[in-house]
Amino acid sequence: MEQSLFHIPRKWIGAFIGLICSLLLIFLGFWKAVFVLLCVGLGFLIGQRLDTEGEQSISEFFGRLFPSH
């Protein structure tokens, strides 16, 4: 198992995510917190896809996502 300088145990990452989710629920309410989490997840997926496909402009990405007829 490789150790790096920024190795953080998964249990602490999970605890931090739980803390963030609970604070969102307290301050925003259920549906607003769900919306925020969905937007963060969608942004993560779009960024991950752009990273794995190499140098590609955002307009090309959205052009493939929403093709014009």
C-alpha positions in Angstrom: 0.0 0.0 0.0 1.5 3.3 -1.1 1.5 6.2 1.4 1.5 9.7 0.1 1.9 13.0 1.9 -1.9 13.7 1.7 -3.2 10.3 2.6 -6.4 10.7 4.5 -8.2 7.6 5.9 -11.6 7.0 4.2 -13.4 7.0 7.5 -12.4 10.7 8.0 -13.4 11.6 4.4 -16.8 9.9 5.1 -17.2 11.8 8.4 -16.4 15.1 6.6 -19.0 14.4 3.9 -21.5 13.5 6.6 -20.8 16.8 8.4 -21.2 18.8 5.2 -24.5 17.0 4.4 -25.9 17.6 7.9 -25.0 21.3 7.8 -26.7 21.6 4.4 -29.8 20.0 5.8 -29.8 22.2 8.9 -29.2 25.5 7.1 -31.0 24.9 3.7 -33.7 22.3 4.4 -34.1 18.9 2.7 -35.0 19.8 -0.9 -32.5 22.7 -1.2 -29.8 20.5 0.2 -30.7 17.7 -2.3 -30.5 20.3 -5.1 -27.1 21.5 -4.0 -25.7 17.9 -3.7 -27.1 17.1 -7.2 -25.5 20.1 -8.7 -22.1 19.3 -7.1 -22.4 15.7 -8.3 -23.2 16.8 -11.9 -20.4 19.3 -11.8 -18.0 16.6 -10.7 -19.1 14.2 -13.4 -18.8 16.9 -16.1 -15.3 17.9 -14.9 -14.2 14.2 -14.7 -15.4 13.6 -18.2 -13.6 16.7 -19.5 -10.4 15.5 -17.7 -10.5 12.0 -19.2 -11.3 13.1 -22.7 -8.2 15.3 -23.0 -8.1 18.9 -24.3 -11.6 19.6 -25.4 -13.5 22.9 -25.3 -16.6 23.1 -23.1 -18.7 24.2 -26.1 -17.8 21.0 -27.9 -18.7 19.0 -24.8 -22.1 20.6 -24.5 -22.6 20.4 -28.3 -22.3 16.6 -28.0 -24.5 16.6 -24.9 -27.3 18.7 -26.5 -27.0 18.3 -30.3 -28.9 20.8 -32.4 -31.2 19.4 -35.0 
